[in-house]
Amino acid sequence: MARGVRVVRLLLFYAALAGLWQLLYRAEFWPPYLLPAPGSVLEALQRTIDNGLLLQAVEATLRRQATGFALAFLLGTGIGLVTGTVRWADETLGTLVLGLQSLPSITWLPLAVLWFGLNEQAIIFVTLMGSIFAIATSAHDGVRSVPPLQRRAAQVLGASRWQLIRYVILPGMLPSMAQGLRLGWAFSWRSLMAGEILYVSHGLGHLLQVGRDLNDMPQVLAIMAVILAVGLTFDRLVFGPFEGWIRARWGLAEGR
């Protein structure tokens, strides 16, 4: 029942936003080529669906996102484990990770172009760099959140270093990692969109750029809505439930 109420509330909220948008369009605060009607945006969206461009763009974008995020997960988790368990690595590599986390991901694009050329690998590299440091930081914090008593107990029982990592540290760091993966996905998604806008290829970012070049505001807004919908879908249907399951499994869930 509560879920149904939340869904209705959400639908009413977006319906109200659409109604406000229509009122602003009719009030003509901006010319139609700058603020098109909601119906025009829906027509542009339907056009990209009918000609197959939207499906191709979504497939290409998600392929790049999956590749970049998977690499960021593997490398970021490894970096977090090392900096969280080895003191000298935390004092050296850990400070570099913290510094690079504040660097906007789009600033990696010139370097990527020089290294790989203006191609698919450059965009995946930018996507990777957009999320790897957030994942590494969350992994590091997750390792440090494991109670020292649990580590000492495992060592007293004769656990090797690998067994300590596998049976104590990895399970203990999951609550922190769940939030880190969610943030990492969001960061990599934004990085990918920025890269695709600058790199002419199939993808949602490219469709957005085409709309801008053609001064086609309905297409621009339609693709922006698709980008928002895809990002929100993964957050709500994948990372949100995963984080909720982790928190409930570890007794961290709060009543709402």
C-alpha positions as CSV (number, residue, x, y, z in Angstrom):
1,M,0.0,0.0,0.0
2,A,2.8,2.4,1.0
3,R,4.6,1.6,-2.3
4,G,1.5,2.4,-4.3
5,V,1.1,5.8,-2.5
6,R,4.7,6.7,-3.3
7,V,4.2,5.8,-7.0
8,V,1.0,8.0,-7.2
9,R,2.8,10.8,-5.4
10,L,5.7,10.6,-7.9
11,L,3.3,10.6,-10.9
12,L,1.5,13.6,-9.5
13,F,4.7,15.4,-9.0
14,Y,5.9,14.9,-12.6
15,A,2.4,15.7,-13.9
16,A,2.5,19.0,-12.0
17,L,5.9,19.8,-13.5
18,A,4.6,19.1,-17.0
19,G,1.6,21.3,-16.3
20,L,3.9,24.1,-15.1
21,W,6.0,23.7,-18.2
22,Q,2.9,24.0,-20.4
23,L,1.8,27.2,-18.6
24,L,5.3,28.7,-19.1
25,Y,5.1,27.8,-22.8
26,R,1.7,29.5,-23.1
27,A,2.8,32.5,-21.2
28,E,5.6,33.0,-23.9
29,F,8.2,34.1,-21.4
30,W,10.7,32.7,-23.9
31,P,10.3,32.1,-27.7
32,P,9.2,28.6,-28.8
33,Y,12.6,27.7,-30.2
34,L,14.1,28.2,-26.7
35,L,11.2,26.7,-24.7
36,P,9.1,24.3,-26.9
37,A,5.9,22.8,-25.7
38,P,5.9,19.4,-24.0
39,G,4.0,18.0,-27.0
40,S,6.9,19.0,-29.3
41,V,9.4,17.3,-27.1
42,L,7.3,14.1,-27.1
43,E,7.1,14.3,-30.9
44,A,10.9,14.6,-31.1
45,L,11.3,11.7,-28.8
46,Q,8.9,9.6,-30.9
47,R,10.8,10.6,-34.0
48,T,14.1,9.3,-32.7
49,I,12.4,6.1,-31.5
50,D,10.8,5.5,-34.9
51,N,14.0,6.0,-36.9
52,G,15.9,3.7,-34.6
53,L,18.5,6.3,-33.6
54,L,17.5,6.3,-29.9
55,L,17.8,2.6,-29.5
56,Q,21.2,2.6,-31.2
57,A,22.4,5.5,-29.0
58,V,21.2,3.9,-25.8
59,E,22.9,0.6,-26.6
60,A,26.2,2.3,-27.5
61,T,26.1,4.5,-24.4
62,L,25.3,1.7,-22.0
63,R,28.1,-0.5,-23.5
64,R,30.6,2.3,-22.8
65,Q,29.2,2.8,-19.4
66,A,29.3,-0.9,-18.5
67,T,32.9,-1.2,-19.7
68,G,34.2,1.9,-17.9
69,F,32.3,1.3,-14.7
70,A,33.4,-2.4,-14.5
71,L,37.0,-1.3,-14.9
72,A,36.6,1.4,-12.3
73,F,35.0,-1.1,-9.9
74,L,37.9,-3.6,-10.2
75,L,40.7,-1.0,-10.0
76,G,39.0,1.2,-7.4
77,T,38.2,-1.7,-5.1
78,G,41.8,-2.9,-5.4
79,I,43.2,0.5,-4.6
80,G,40.8,0.8,-1.7
81,L,41.9,-2.5,-0.3
82,V,45.6,-1.6,-0.6
83,T,45.3,1.8,1.0
84,G,43.0,0.6,3.7
85,T,45.2,-2.3,4.8
86,V,48.7,-1.0,4.2
87,R,49.8,2.0,6.1
88,W,52.5,3.3,3.8
89,A,50.2,2.9,0.8
90,D,47.5,5.0,2.5
91,E,50.1,7.7,3.3
92,T,51.3,7.8,-0.3
93,L,48.8,6.4,-2.8
94,G,45.8,7.3,-0.5
95,T,46.7,11.0,-0.6
96,L,46.9,10.9,-4.4
97,V,43.5,9.3,-4.6
98,L,42.0,12.0,-2.4
99,G,43.6,14.7,-4.5
100,L,42.5,13.3,-7.8
101,Q,38.9,12.8,-6.6
102,S,38.5,16.6,-6.6
103,L,39.6,16.8,-10.2
104,P,36.6,17.2,-12.6
105,S,36.5,14.1,-14.8
106,I,36.1,16.0,-18.1
107,T,39.6,17.4,-17.5
108,W,40.9,13.9,-18.3
109,L,39.6,14.1,-21.9
110,P,42.6,16.1,-23.4
111,L,44.9,13.5,-21.8
112,A,42.8,10.6,-23.1
113,V,42.8,12.1,-26.6
114,L,46.6,12.4,-26.6
115,W,47.0,8.9,-25.3
116,F,44.3,7.0,-27.3
117,G,43.2,9.4,-30.0
118,L,39.6,10.7,-30.4
119,N,38.0,7.3,-30.3
120,E,36.1,4.8,-28.2
121,Q,39.0,4.1,-25.9
122,A,39.3,7.7,-24.9
123,I,35.6,8.0,-23.9
124,I,35.8,4.8,-21.9
125,F,39.0,6.1,-20.2
126,V,37.1,9.3,-19.2
127,T,34.2,7.2,-17.9
128,L,36.7,5.1,-15.9
129,M,38.4,8.1,-14.4
130,G,35.1,9.7,-13.5
131,S,34.2,7.0,-10.9
132,I,37.4,5.1,-9.9
133,F,38.4,7.5,-7.2
134,A,34.9,7.6,-5.6
135,I,34.9,3.8,-5.5
136,A,38.5,3.6,-4.2
137,T,37.6,6.1,-1.4
138,S,34.5,4.2,-0.4
139,A,36.5,0.9,-0.4
140,H,39.2,2.5,1.8
141,D,36.6,3.8,4.2
142,G,34.9,0.4,4.2
143,V,38.1,-1.4,5.2
144,R,38.8,1.1,7.9
145,S,35.2,0.7,9.3
146,V,35.8,-3.0,10.1
147,P,36.2,-3.2,13.9
148,P,39.8,-4.0,14.9
149,L,38.5,-6.6,17.3
150,Q,37.2,-8.7,14.4
151,R,40.5,-8.6,12.7
152,R,42.4,-9.6,15.8
153,A,39.9,-12.4,16.5
154,A,40.4,-13.8,13.0
155,Q,44.2,-13.6,13.4
156,V,44.1,-15.3,16.8
157,L,42.1,-18.1,15.1
158,G,44.9,-18.5,12.6
159,A,43.5,-16.7,9.6
160,S,46.0,-16.0,6.9
161,R,46.1,-12.5,5.2
162,W,44.0,-13.8,2.3
163,Q,41.5,-15.4,4.7
164,L,41.3,-12.2,6.7
165,I,40.5,-10.2,3.5
166,R,38.0,-12.7,2.2
167,Y,36.1,-13.5,5.3
168,V,36.4,-10.4,7.5
169,I,37.4,-7.3,5.5
170,L,35.3,-7.8,2.3
171,P,32.0,-8.6,4.1
172,G,32.7,-5.7,6.5
173,M,33.3,-3.2,3.8
174,L,30.1,-3.9,1.9
175,P,27.9,-1.3,3.5
176,S,30.4,1.5,2.6
177,M,30.9,0.0,-0.8
178,A,27.2,0.0,-1.6
179,Q,27.0,3.8,-1.3
180,G,30.3,4.2,-3.1
181,L,29.1,2.2,-6.1
182,R,26.0,4.2,-6.3
183,L,28.0,7.5,-6.3
184,G,30.6,6.0,-8.7
185,W,27.9,5.1,-11.2
186,A,26.5,8.6,-11.1
187,F,29.9,10.1,-11.5
188,S,30.8,7.8,-14.4
189,W,27.4,8.5,-16.1
190,R,28.0,12.2,-16.1
191,S,31.6,11.8,-17.3
192,L,30.4,9.6,-20.2
193,M,27.8,12.2,-21.3
194,A,30.4,14.9,-21.3
195,G,32.8,12.7,-23.3
196,E,30.1,11.7,-25.8
197,I,29.2,15.3,-26.4
198,L,32.8,16.1,-27.5
199,Y,33.3,12.8,-29.4
200,V,31.3,12.4,-32.6
201,S,29.9,8.9,-32.4
202,H,26.8,7.0,-31.7
203,G,25.5,7.7,-28.2
204,L,23.1,9.8,-26.2
205,G,25.6,12.6,-25.8
206,H,26.1,12.7,-29.6
207,L,22.3,13.0,-30.2
208,L,22.3,15.8,-27.7
209,Q,25.1,17.6,-29.6
210,V,23.3,17.0,-32.9
211,G,20.2,18.7,-31.5
212,R,22.3,21.7,-30.4
213,D,24.0,22.0,-33.8
214,L,20.6,21.9,-35.6
215,N,19.1,24.3,-33.1
216,D,16.5,21.6,-32.4
217,M,15.5,22.4,-28.8
218,P,12.8,19.7,-28.7
219,Q,15.4,17.0,-29.5
220,V,17.8,18.5,-27.0
221,L,15.2,18.3,-24.2
222,A,14.0,14.9,-25.3
223,I,17.5,13.4,-25.1
224,M,18.1,15.1,-21.8
225,A,14.9,13.4,-20.5
226,V,16.2,10.0,-21.8
227,I,19.6,10.6,-20.1
228,L,17.8,11.4,-16.9
229,A,15.4,8.4,-17.2
230,V,18.3,5.9,-17.8
231,G,20.3,7.3,-14.9
232,L,17.3,7.3,-12.6
233,T,16.3,3.8,-13.6
234,F,19.7,2.3,-12.8
235,D,19.8,4.2,-9.5
236,R,16.3,3.1,-8.4
237,L,16.2,-0.5,-9.8
238,V,19.8,-1.6,-9.3
239,F,21.8,0.4,-6.8
240,G,19.0,1.5,-4.6
241,P,17.7,-2.0,-3.9
242,F,21.3,-3.3,-3.5
243,E,22.1,-0.7,-1.0
244,G,18.9,-1.3,0.9
245,W,19.5,-5.0,1.0
246,I,23.0,-4.5,2.3
247,R,21.8,-2.1,5.0
248,A,19.1,-4.5,6.0
249,R,21.4,-7.5,6.0
250,W,23.9,-5.7,8.2
251,G,21.2,-4.3,10.5
252,L,21.7,-0.7,9.3
253,A,18.2,-0.1,7.9
254,E,16.1,2.7,9.3
255,G,12.3,2.8,9.5
256,R,10.6,5.3,7.3
